Amino acid sequence: MLVDDHAVVRMGFKLLLQACDDIEVVAEADSGEVVCQTYEATLPDVVVMDIAMAGIGGIEAIKRLLAKDPRARILALSAHEDTSHPKRALQAGALGYLSKRSAPEVLVDALRVIAKGQRYLDAQIAQRMAMQDLNGDKGPVGKLSGREFEVFIQLARGQSVAQISETLKLSSSTVGTHLYNIKQKLGLVNQAEMALLAVRHGLIDVTG
């Protein structure tokens, strides 16, 4: 099952995978909400999940899918090459993580590995993660909890507290508490500074 909010990206992946005799695209979704609603109708062997989507986003969708089906096998995908996203995706329960800049044959290899229930991690990202661990460098957003990180990303994309509350199914007061904690932990004053930090560390692109 291909999950990406860009139809062109899904089409590209679909055309690539159609050339593989042992892989079939059985379903598509354009958001985390949709994949959570339609997953059980097809029960795919592997879900290819874009992380940076509007709405609940890929990481929250991973958590919700695994709550529905603990056996779900998920390959997280992102155009961002920071180490925060892969760590959060793997912590959420994804079996693998791959950069969208990877070669086409790497995606195919990753799908075959994850279909067997084994882990797969982009080699370059794995190396950066290992070096960060060795150096004890978590980066600024490493101070945030999983939920704080999700709220931070939404805020950095310009979402309001009310919008985040509705998307993540949290009360406004809870989102407000997360916002306060984020500002305290990162030493930030407003959303503009959050957006700047997120862009600087490759957590979002310029268009959000």
MDAnalysis code that builds the backbone (N, CA, C; Angstrom):
import MDAnalysis as mda
import numpy as np

u = mda.Universe.empty(624, n_residues=208, atom_resindex=np.repeat(np.arange(208), 3), trajectory=True)
u.add_TopologyAttr("name", ["N", "CA", "C"] * 208)
u.add_TopologyAttr("resid", np.arange(1, 209))
u.add_TopologyAttr("resname", ["MET", "LEU", "VAL", "ASP", "ASP", "HIS", "ALA", "VAL", "VAL", "ARG", "MET", "GLY", "PHE", "LYS", "LEU", "LEU", "LEU", "GLN", "ALA", "CYS", "ASP", "ASP", "ILE", "GLU", "VAL", "VAL", "ALA", "GLU", "ALA", "ASP", "SER", "GLY", "GLU", "VAL", "VAL", "CYS", "GLN", "THR", "TYR", "GLU", "ALA", "THR", "LEU", "PRO", "ASP", "VAL", "VAL", "VAL", "MET", "ASP", "ILE", "ALA", "MET", "ALA", "GLY", "ILE", "GLY", "GLY", "ILE", "GLU", "ALA", "ILE", "LYS", "ARG", "LEU", "LEU", "ALA", "LYS", "ASP", "PRO", "ARG", "ALA", "ARG", "ILE", "LEU", "ALA", "LEU", "SER", "ALA", "HIS", "GLU", "ASP", "THR", "SER", "HIS", "PRO", "LYS", "ARG", "ALA", "LEU", "GLN", "ALA", "GLY", "ALA", "LEU", "GLY", "TYR", "LEU", "SER", "LYS", "ARG", "SER", "ALA", "PRO", "GLU", "VAL", "LEU", "VAL", "ASP", "ALA", "LEU", "ARG", "VAL", "ILE", "ALA", "LYS", "GLY", "GLN", "ARG", "TYR", "LEU", "ASP", "ALA", "GLN", "ILE", "ALA", "GLN", "ARG", "MET", "ALA", "MET", "GLN", "ASP", "LEU", "ASN", "GLY", "ASP", "LYS", "GLY", "PRO", "VAL", "GLY", "LYS", "LEU", "SER", "GLY", "ARG", "GLU", "PHE", "GLU", "VAL", "PHE", "ILE", "GLN", "LEU", "ALA", "ARG", "GLY", "GLN", "SER", "VAL", "ALA", "GLN", "ILE", "SER", "GLU", "THR", "LEU", "LYS", "LEU", "SER", "SER", "SER", "THR", "VAL", "GLY", "THR", "HIS", "LEU", "TYR", "ASN", "ILE", "LYS", "GLN", "LYS", "LEU", "GLY", "LEU", "VAL", "ASN", "GLN", "ALA", "GLU", "MET", "ALA", "LEU", "LEU", "ALA", "VAL", "ARG", "HIS", "GLY", "LEU", "ILE", "ASP", "VAL", "THR", "GLY"])
u.atoms.positions = np.array([
    [0.853, -1.190, 0.000],
    [0.000, 0.000, 0.000],
    [0.886, 1.235, 0.000],
    [0.654, 2.134, -0.952],
    [1.439, 3.353, -1.077],
    [0.704, 4.514, -0.404],
    [1.374, 5.196, 0.515],
    [0.761, 6.317, 1.229],
    [1.634, 7.555, 1.040],
    [1.145, 8.497, 0.254],
    [1.869, 9.741, -0.016],
    [0.853, 10.781, -0.460],
    [1.040, 12.029, -0.006],
    [0.051, 13.053, -0.360],
    [0.291, 13.673, -1.729],
    [1.294, 13.179, -2.458],
    [1.542, 13.650, -3.825],
    [1.207, 12.531, -4.813],
    [0.196, 12.766, -5.644],
    [-0.242, 11.745, -6.603],
    [0.872, 11.365, -7.577],
    [1.693, 12.332, -7.967],
    [2.778, 12.068, -8.913],
    [3.800, 11.111, -8.305],
    [4.090, 11.296, -7.014],
    [5.034, 10.411, -6.323],
    [4.476, 8.987, -6.266],
    [3.202, 8.866, -5.906],
    [2.589, 7.538, -5.860],
    [2.623, 6.868, -7.226],
    [2.347, 7.630, -8.269],
    [2.374, 7.078, -9.621],
    [3.779, 6.599, -9.990],
    [4.781, 7.379, -9.606],
    [6.162, 6.994, -9.893],
    [6.535, 5.689, -9.212],
    [6.172, 5.575, -7.939],
    [6.453, 4.341, -7.206],
    [5.701, 3.161, -7.829],
    [4.446, 3.412, -8.204],
    [3.611, 2.347, -8.764],
    [4.194, 1.817, -10.072],
    [4.645, 2.726, -10.920],
    [5.252, 2.320, -12.190],
    [6.531, 1.526, -11.953],
    [7.301, 1.956, -10.967],
    [8.530, 1.243, -10.626],
    [8.225, -0.181, -10.155],
    [7.247, -0.301, -9.269],
    [6.962, -1.601, -8.661],
    [6.224, -2.547, -9.602],
    [5.550, -1.983, -10.603],
    [4.852, -2.834, -11.572],
    [5.827, -3.683, -12.380],
    [7.090, -3.252, -12.429],
    [8.103, -4.006, -13.166],
    [8.610, -5.211, -12.376],
    [8.179, -5.328, -11.105],
    [8.621, -6.434, -10.247],
    [7.560, -7.529, -10.218],
    [7.953, -8.749, -10.584],
    [6.991, -9.853, -10.638],
    [6.425, -10.216, -9.266],
    [7.208, -9.955, -8.207],
    [6.799, -10.400, -6.875],
    [6.181, -9.297, -6.018],
    [5.931, -8.113, -6.619],
    [5.364, -7.001, -5.860],
    [4.141, -6.449, -6.592],
    [3.054, -6.256, -5.843],
    [1.831, -5.693, -6.416],
    [1.325, -4.561, -5.522],
    [0.981, -3.426, -6.120],
    [0.386, -2.320, -5.371],
    [-1.110, -2.595, -5.265],
    [-1.572, -2.877, -4.041],
    [-2.974, -3.265, -3.859],
    [-3.855, -2.101, -3.424],
    [-3.230, -1.001, -2.958],
    [-4.020, 0.148, -2.505],
    [-3.140, 1.382, -2.422],
    [-3.795, 2.544, -2.421],
    [-3.103, 3.826, -2.270],
    [-3.885, 4.699, -1.295],
    [-3.178, 5.639, -0.670],
    [-3.822, 6.610, 0.214],
    [-3.038, 7.909, 0.139],
    [-3.755, 9.038, 0.283],
    [-3.102, 10.333, 0.153],
    [-2.939, 11.049, 1.504],
    [-3.207, 10.341, 2.600],
    [-3.030, 10.956, 3.923],
    [-2.971, 9.869, 4.995],
    [-2.489, 10.252, 6.173],
    [-2.467, 9.325, 7.286],
    [-3.855, 8.912, 7.699],
    [-4.796, 9.855, 7.635],
    [-6.173, 9.551, 7.999],
    [-6.761, 8.477, 7.092],
    [-6.513, 8.614, 5.792],
    [-7.091, 7.672, 4.819],
    [-6.506, 6.276, 4.991],
    [-5.209, 6.174, 5.194],
    [-4.610, 4.837, 5.344],
    [-5.158, 4.142, 6.585],
    [-5.391, 4.894, 7.645],
    [-5.945, 4.297, 8.864],
    [-7.374, 3.810, 8.652],
    [-8.116, 4.502, 7.777],
    [-9.507, 4.141, 7.508],
    [-9.628, 2.956, 6.548],
    [-8.663, 2.801, 5.637],
    [-8.800, 1.817, 4.561],
    [-7.878, 0.612, 4.683],
    [-6.936, 0.655, 5.608],
    [-5.943, -0.422, 5.749],
    [-6.592, -1.793, 5.888],
    [-7.580, -1.894, 6.765],
    [-8.179, -3.203, 7.059],
    [-8.924, -3.807, 5.870],
    [-9.282, -2.974, 4.899],
    [-9.999, -3.489, 3.724],
    [-9.084, -4.282, 2.804],
    [-7.771, -3.982, 2.852],
    [-6.838, -4.655, 1.947],
    [-5.767, -5.472, 2.677],
    [-5.439, -5.084, 3.926],
    [-4.402, -5.756, 4.716],
    [-3.149, -6.049, 3.886],
    [-2.474, -5.000, 3.402],
    [-1.277, -5.209, 2.577],
    [-0.132, -5.826, 3.375],
    [0.776, -6.510, 2.694],
    [1.938, -7.104, 3.351],
    [2.883, -6.016, 3.861],
    [2.979, -4.910, 3.104],
    [3.854, -3.797, 3.482],
    [3.151, -2.482, 3.182],
    [3.287, -1.522, 4.083],
    [2.792, -0.165, 3.850],
    [4.005, 0.744, 3.658],
    [4.054, 1.460, 2.537],
    [5.099, 2.460, 2.298],
    [4.524, 3.805, 2.720],
    [5.037, 4.347, 3.815],
    [4.428, 5.506, 4.466],
    [5.302, 6.758, 4.362],
    [4.808, 7.762, 3.645],
    [5.493, 9.049, 3.639],
    [5.353, 9.679, 5.021],
    [6.436, 10.227, 5.540],
    [6.405, 10.801, 6.878],
    [5.841, 12.225, 6.871],
    [6.271, 13.028, 5.903],
    [5.928, 14.455, 5.903],
    [4.639, 14.720, 5.131],
    [3.503, 14.369, 5.725],
    [2.208, 14.645, 5.109],
    [1.425, 15.608, 5.988],
    [0.498, 16.324, 5.369],
    [-0.391, 17.191, 6.141],
    [-1.318, 16.319, 6.986],
    [-2.024, 16.929, 7.912],
    [-2.920, 16.165, 8.774],
    [-2.156, 15.503, 9.896],
    [-2.521, 14.259, 10.218],
    [-1.876, 13.598, 11.350],
    [-0.424, 13.252, 11.069],
    [-0.038, 13.185, 9.787],
    [1.351, 12.881, 9.444],
    [1.652, 11.398, 9.514],
    [2.813, 11.034, 8.979],
    [3.169, 9.629, 8.876],
    [3.463, 8.944, 10.198],
    [4.127, 9.643, 11.108],
    [4.514, 9.005, 12.369],
    [3.276, 8.661, 13.205],
    [2.335, 9.591, 13.299],
    [1.090, 9.313, 14.026],
    [0.309, 8.201, 13.332],
    [0.335, 8.185, 11.993],
    [-0.366, 7.138, 11.242],
    [0.251, 5.765, 11.521],
    [1.573, 5.718, 11.662],
    [2.253, 4.465, 11.997],
    [1.738, 3.938, 13.336],
    [1.667, 4.822, 14.320],
    [1.185, 4.424, 15.655],
    [-0.250, 3.897, 15.589],
    [-1.097, 4.607, 14.849],
    [-2.506, 4.213, 14.775],
    [-2.682, 2.893, 14.026],
    [-1.885, 2.686, 12.953],
    [-1.971, 1.425, 12.215],
    [-1.568, 0.251, 13.092],
    [-0.484, 0.417, 13.832],
    [0.000, -0.668, 14.682],
    [-0.946, -0.933, 15.850],
    [-1.680, 0.096, 16.261],
    [-2.700, -0.108, 17.298],
    [-3.829, -0.978, 16.755],
    [-4.126, -0.800, 15.449],
    [-5.151, -1.618, 14.800],
    [-4.633, -3.028, 14.529],
    [-3.394, -3.088, 14.033],
    [-2.799, -4.373, 13.635],
    [-1.320, -4.392, 14.023],
    [-0.983, -4.993, 15.156],
    [0.415, -5.035, 15.612],
    [1.351, -5.743, 14.636],
    [0.780, -6.484, 13.686],
    [1.610, -7.207, 12.709],
    [1.894, -6.374, 11.461],
    [1.349, -5.164, 11.387],
    [1.564, -4.313, 10.210],
    [3.056, -4.065, 9.984],
    [3.467, -4.184, 8.759],
    [4.874, -3.978, 8.387],
    [4.958, -2.683, 7.590],
    [5.695, -1.731, 8.124],
    [5.686, -0.376, 7.566],
    [7.095, 0.082, 7.211],
    [7.242, 0.577, 5.985],
    [8.475, 1.222, 5.540],
    [8.222, 2.720, 5.491],
    [8.896, 3.467, 6.361],
    [8.740, 4.922, 6.378],
    [9.640, 5.536, 5.321],
    [9.120, 6.569, 4.674],
    [9.833, 7.229, 3.578],
    [9.812, 8.733, 3.800],
    [10.905, 9.413, 3.480],
    [10.919, 10.871, 3.625],
    [11.932, 11.501, 2.693],
    [11.627, 12.710, 2.263],
    [12.575, 13.476, 1.463],
    [13.621, 14.137, 2.351],
    [13.322, 14.241, 3.659],
    [14.250, 14.869, 4.597],
    [15.306, 13.862, 5.042],
    [16.543, 14.332, 5.196],
    [17.634, 13.433, 5.543],
    [18.207, 13.742, 6.918],
    [17.389, 14.319, 7.791],
    [17.796, 14.500, 9.179],
    [17.754, 13.144, 9.873],
    [18.159, 13.082, 11.124],
    [18.095, 11.822, 11.867],
    [16.907, 11.782, 12.823],
    [16.247, 12.916, 13.050],
    [15.111, 12.935, 13.978],
    [13.933, 12.137, 13.436],
    [13.610, 12.324, 12.149],
    [12.474, 11.611, 11.571],
    [12.655, 10.093, 11.592],
    [13.817, 9.549, 11.141],
    [13.954, 8.092, 11.192],
    [13.889, 7.540, 12.610],
    [14.485, 8.231, 13.567],
    [14.426, 7.764, 14.953],
    [12.984, 7.713, 15.444],
    [12.220, 8.775, 15.153],
    [10.823, 8.822, 15.603],
    [9.988, 7.759, 14.901],
    [10.247, 7.550, 13.603],
    [9.479, 6.558, 12.844],
    [9.748, 5.147, 13.365],
    [11.010, 4.841, 13.637],
    [11.367, 3.521, 14.146],
    [10.830, 3.320, 15.560],
    [10.887, 4.375, 16.372],
    [10.334, 4.300, 17.726],
    [8.826, 4.084, 17.683],
    [8.176, 4.649, 16.650],
    [6.722, 4.481, 16.508],
    [6.352, 3.070, 16.084],
    [7.332, 2.331, 15.522],
    [7.069, 0.947, 15.156],
    [7.334, 0.582, 13.704],
    [7.807, 1.536, 12.893],
    [8.141, 1.207, 11.504],
    [9.289, 0.199, 11.478],
    [9.247, -0.729, 10.532],
    [10.319, -1.714, 10.411],
    [11.504, -1.168, 9.636],
    [11.263, -0.110, 8.850],
    [12.353, 0.426, 8.050],
    [12.180, 1.894, 7.747],
    [13.254, 2.491, 7.271],
    [13.237, 3.909, 6.914],
    [14.142, 4.107, 5.709],
    [13.645, 4.885, 4.754],
    [14.368, 5.099, 3.510],
    [14.214, 6.541, 3.054],
    [15.276, 7.098, 2.504],
    [15.203, 8.432, 1.914],
    [14.600, 8.329, 0.518],
    [13.785, 9.317, 0.149],
    [13.203, 9.334, -1.196],
    [14.278, 9.544, -2.261],
    [15.452, 9.949, -1.834],
    [16.556, 10.151, -2.781],
    [17.298, 8.853, -3.080],
    [16.890, 7.771, -2.440],
    [17.535, 6.480, -2.667],
    [17.278, 5.992, -4.089],
    [18.161, 5.136, -4.570],
    [18.001, 4.562, -5.910],
    [16.773, 3.659, -5.947],
    [16.106, 3.554, -7.103],
    [14.889, 2.742, -7.211],
    [15.076, 1.308, -6.724],
    [16.223, 0.698, -7.057],
    [16.433, -0.696, -6.656],
    [16.547, -0.856, -5.133],
    [16.926, 0.236, -4.457],
    [17.017, 0.193, -2.995],
    [15.615, 0.072, -2.392],
    [14.650, 0.806, -2.954],
    [13.266, 0.713, -2.490],
    [12.742, -0.707, -2.658],
    [13.018, -1.295, -3.795],
    [12.564, -2.667, -4.054],
    [13.182, -3.633, -3.050],
    [14.486, -3.497, -2.805],
    [15.167, -4.357, -1.831],
    [14.552, -4.190, -0.442],
    [14.290, -2.918, -0.073],
    [13.729, -2.633, 1.244],
    [12.361, -3.293, 1.412],
    [11.525, -3.229, 0.383],
    [10.194, -3.832, 0.450],
    [10.284, -5.350, 0.647],
    [11.213, -5.977, -0.057],
    [11.356, -7.435, 0.062],
    [11.833, -7.833, 1.454],
    [12.739, -7.043, 2.013],
    [13.259, -7.331, 3.355],
    [12.152, -7.164, 4.403],
    [11.418, -6.043, 4.310],
    [10.383, -5.754, 5.304],
    [9.205, -6.720, 5.177],
    [8.920, -7.196, 3.972],
    [7.849, -8.182, 3.776],
    [8.143, -9.466, 4.556],
    [9.426, -9.724, 4.844],
    [9.830, -10.901, 5.624],
    [9.811, -10.617, 7.124],
    [9.445, -9.366, 7.479],
    [9.412, -9.013, 8.892],
    [10.764, -8.583, 9.441],
    [11.698, -8.272, 8.537],
    [13.041, -7.858, 8.945],
    [13.185, -6.344, 8.821],
    [14.167, -5.788, 9.520],
    [14.387, -4.340, 9.508],
    [15.233, -3.908, 8.304],
    [14.971, -2.665, 7.862],
    [15.788, -2.094, 6.777],
    [15.951, -0.604, 7.044],
    [17.195, -0.156, 7.047],
    [17.477, 1.257, 7.300],
    [18.448, 1.791, 6.261],
    [18.103, 2.947, 5.691],
    [18.974, 3.623, 4.734],
    [20.400, 3.690, 5.295],
    [21.385, 3.235, 4.530],
    [22.758, 3.101, 5.023],
    [23.356, 4.432, 5.476],
    [23.149, 5.477, 4.692],
    [23.726, 6.781, 5.045],
    [23.083, 7.343, 6.311],
    [21.770, 7.193, 6.428],
    [21.076, 7.680, 7.621],
    [21.506, 6.873, 8.839],
    [21.653, 5.549, 8.670],
    [22.102, 4.696, 9.771],
    [23.480, 5.131, 10.264],
    [24.346, 5.488, 9.318],
    [25.695, 5.942, 9.694],
    [25.632, 7.247, 10.483],
    [24.787, 8.185, 10.029],
    [24.672, 9.466, 10.738],
    [24.083, 9.264, 12.132],
    [23.108, 8.377, 12.235],
    [22.511, 8.096, 13.535],
    [23.549, 7.494, 14.485],
    [24.365, 6.571, 13.955],
    [25.395, 5.937, 14.778],
    [26.430, 6.958, 15.238],
    [26.822, 7.867, 14.340],
    [27.813, 8.882, 14.694],
    [27.264, 9.840, 15.741],
    [25.990, 10.189, 15.609],
    [25.374, 11.072, 16.602],
    [25.345, 10.411, 17.976],
    [25.026, 9.114, 17.983],
    [24.995, 8.396, 19.258],
    [26.379, 8.333, 19.886],
    [27.397, 8.098, 19.044],
    [28.763, 8.020, 19.554],
    [29.218, 9.363, 20.113],
    [28.822, 10.436, 19.430],
    [29.238, 11.777, 19.852],
    [28.346, 12.364, 20.941],
    [27.243, 11.648, 21.228],
    [26.312, 12.155, 22.235],
    [25.553, 13.382, 21.779],
    [25.452, 13.568, 20.459],
    [24.785, 14.754, 19.897],
    [23.378, 14.389, 19.455],
    [22.385, 14.801, 20.209],
    [20.995, 14.506, 19.871],
    [20.366, 15.598, 19.010],
    [21.026, 16.753, 18.864],
    [20.410, 17.865, 18.165],
    [19.371, 18.517, 19.052],
    [18.939, 19.719, 18.734],
    [18.007, 20.430, 19.604],
    [16.677, 19.726, 19.808],
    [16.110, 19.144, 18.738],
    [14.789, 18.519, 18.868],
    [14.855, 17.165, 19.561],
    [16.063, 16.674, 19.810],
    [16.211, 15.434, 20.554],
    [15.748, 15.567, 21.996],
    [15.590, 16.808, 22.449],
    [15.117, 17.066, 23.809],
    [13.610, 16.859, 23.938],
    [12.911, 16.807, 22.811],
    [11.447, 16.733, 22.827],
    [10.954, 15.298, 22.949],
    [9.827, 15.135, 23.632],
    [9.172, 13.827, 23.680],
    [8.544, 13.552, 22.316],
    [8.060, 12.319, 22.131],
    [7.443, 11.972, 20.854],
    [6.271, 12.870, 20.506],
    [5.387, 13.112, 21.453],
    [4.222, 13.954, 21.194],
    [4.631, 15.405, 20.989],
    [5.608, 15.875, 21.781],
    [6.100, 17.251, 21.608],
    [6.700, 17.431, 20.227],
    [7.392, 16.411, 19.723],
    [7.986, 16.493, 18.387],
    [6.897, 16.630, 17.329],
    [5.823, 15.849, 17.467],
    [4.716, 15.924, 16.509],
    [4.071, 17.311, 16.524],
    [3.859, 17.843, 17.715],
    [3.274, 19.181, 17.831],
    [4.235, 20.226, 17.274],
    [5.516, 20.066, 17.546],
    [6.529, 20.995, 17.034],
    [6.495, 21.067, 15.505],
    [6.443, 19.898, 14.857],
    [6.421, 19.866, 13.392],
    [5.178, 20.572, 12.852],
    [4.042, 20.335, 13.472],
    [2.799, 20.978, 13.032],
    [2.884, 22.498, 13.225],
    [3.425, 22.927, 14.354],
    [3.583, 24.362, 14.610],
    [4.542, 24.981, 13.604],
    [5.631, 24.275, 13.314],
    [6.622, 24.784, 12.362],
    [6.028, 24.931, 10.966],
    [4.995, 24.143, 10.678],
    [4.321, 24.231, 9.374],
    [3.248, 25.309, 9.364],
    [3.103, 26.011, 10.487],
    [2.162, 27.127, 10.533],
    [0.773, 26.784, 11.030],
    [0.604, 25.574, 11.570],
    [-0.708, 25.179, 12.075],
    [-1.008, 25.896, 13.399],
    [-2.267, 26.215, 13.626],
    [-2.667, 26.852, 14.878],
    [-2.892, 25.790, 15.952],
    [-2.991, 26.230, 17.201],
    [-3.263, 25.311, 18.301],
    [-4.586, 24.582, 18.062],
    [-5.599, 25.311, 17.592],
    [-6.909, 24.706, 17.332],
    [-6.828, 23.636, 16.242],
    [-6.071, 23.918, 15.181],
    [-5.923, 22.953, 14.089],
    [-5.192, 21.694, 14.563],
    [-4.138, 21.895, 15.350],
    [-3.377, 20.756, 15.873],
    [-4.241, 19.936, 16.824],
    [-5.016, 20.616, 17.627],
    [-5.918, 19.945, 18.559],
    [-6.877, 19.023, 17.819],
    [-7.430, 19.507, 16.708],
    [-8.378, 18.716, 15.927],
    [-7.679, 17.567, 15.213],
    [-6.510, 17.842, 14.635],
    [-5.786, 16.825, 13.871],
    [-5.310, 15.676, 14.752],
    [-4.692, 16.006, 15.889],
    [-4.103, 14.991, 16.753],
    [-5.070, 14.479, 17.827],
    [-6.311, 14.976, 17.800],
    [-7.332, 14.554, 18.775],
    [-6.870, 14.820, 20.213],
    [-6.348, 16.033, 20.428],
    [-5.919, 16.463, 21.755],
    [-6.722, 17.693, 22.153],
    [-6.863, 17.923, 23.448],
    [-7.539, 19.144, 23.884],
    [-6.635, 20.341, 23.615],
    [-7.244, 21.516, 23.472],
    [-6.465, 22.732, 23.230],
    [-5.505, 23.008, 24.381],
    [-5.937, 22.698, 25.593],
    [-5.079, 22.938, 26.754],
    [-3.856, 22.019, 26.725],
    [-4.043, 20.780, 26.251],
    [-2.914, 19.846, 26.146],
    [-1.920, 20.323, 25.097],
    [-2.437, 20.775, 23.946],
    [-1.558, 21.305, 22.907],
    [-0.829, 22.545, 23.430],
    [-1.552, 23.384, 24.177],
    [-0.944, 24.571, 24.768],
    [0.185, 24.227, 25.725],
    [0.001, 23.158, 26.493],
    [1.051, 22.696, 27.410],
    [2.272, 22.211, 26.632],
    [2.024, 21.463, 25.554],
    [3.129, 21.013, 24.713],
    [3.867, 22.210, 24.109],
    [3.102, 23.201, 23.654],
    [3.698, 24.397, 23.075],
    [4.608, 25.089, 24.094],
    [4.137, 25.219, 25.316],
    [4.934, 25.847, 26.376],
    [6.218, 25.055, 26.616],
    [6.098, 23.722, 26.705],
    [7.268, 22.877, 26.958],
    [8.280, 22.948, 25.822],
    [7.758, 23.003, 24.590],
    [8.635, 23.097, 23.418],
    [9.449, 24.389, 23.463],
    [8.762, 25.482, 23.741],
    [9.449, 26.773, 23.817],
    [10.515, 26.766, 24.903],
    [10.181, 26.178, 26.050],
    [11.127, 26.128, 27.163],
    [12.338, 25.264, 26.825],
    [12.099, 24.089, 26.258],
    [13.181, 23.156, 25.964],
    [14.107, 23.650, 24.858],
    [13.519, 24.333, 23.875],
    [14.309, 24.768, 22.720],
    [14.735, 26.227, 22.799],
    [14.249, 26.938, 23.807],
    [14.616, 28.344, 23.954],
    [14.057, 29.217, 22.841],
    [12.836, 28.914, 22.410],
    [12.207, 29.645, 21.315],
    [11.088, 30.530, 21.845],
    [10.753, 31.572, 21.062],
    [9.752, 32.537, 21.498],
    [8.435, 32.376, 20.744],
    [8.510, 32.064, 19.436],
    [7.286, 32.018, 18.632],
    [7.373, 30.968, 17.522],
    [6.294, 30.863, 16.737],
    [6.231, 29.867, 15.670],
    [7.221, 30.148, 14.554],
    [7.501, 31.423, 14.301],
    [8.458, 31.765, 13.251],
    [9.829, 31.172, 13.565],
    [10.226, 31.241, 14.834],
    [11.504, 30.680, 15.247],
    [11.483, 29.145, 15.142],
    [10.321, 28.540, 15.426],
    [10.190, 27.090, 15.280],
    [10.356, 26.679, 13.823],
    [9.709, 27.436, 12.929],
    [9.812, 27.146, 11.496],
    [11.255, 27.264, 11.022],
    [11.941, 28.300, 11.475],
    [13.335, 28.514, 11.080],
    [14.213, 27.356, 11.553],
    [14.012, 26.942, 12.795],
    [14.788, 25.827, 13.339],
    [14.509, 24.541, 12.577],
    [13.234, 24.310, 12.272],
    [12.847, 23.091, 11.553],
    [13.456, 23.054, 10.156],
    [13.447, 24.180, 9.459],
    [14.027, 24.254, 8.114],
    [15.547, 24.074, 8.188],
    [16.165, 24.710, 9.150],
    [17.628, 24.656, 9.302],
    [18.117, 23.230, 9.530],
    [17.308, 22.441, 10.237],
    [17.713, 21.070, 10.542],
    [17.075, 20.044, 9.612],
    [16.463, 20.535, 8.518],
    [15.932, 19.625, 7.507],
    [14.698, 18.860, 7.914],
    [13.968, 19.384, 8.910],
    [12.772, 18.696, 9.390],
    [11.543, 19.004, 8.537],
    [11.521, 20.165, 7.931],
    [10.494, 20.528, 6.954],
    [11.181, 21.243, 5.813],
    [10.519, 21.303, 4.660],
    [11.089, 22.081, 3.570],
    [10.498, 23.486, 3.592],
    [10.926, 24.304, 2.648],
    [10.508, 25.706, 2.658],
    [9.012, 25.846, 2.496],
    [8.397, 24.908, 1.766],
    [6.946, 24.989, 1.541],
    [6.175, 24.345, 2.666],
    [6.887, 23.753, 3.657],
    [6.206, 23.093, 4.782],
    [5.718, 21.718, 4.437],
])
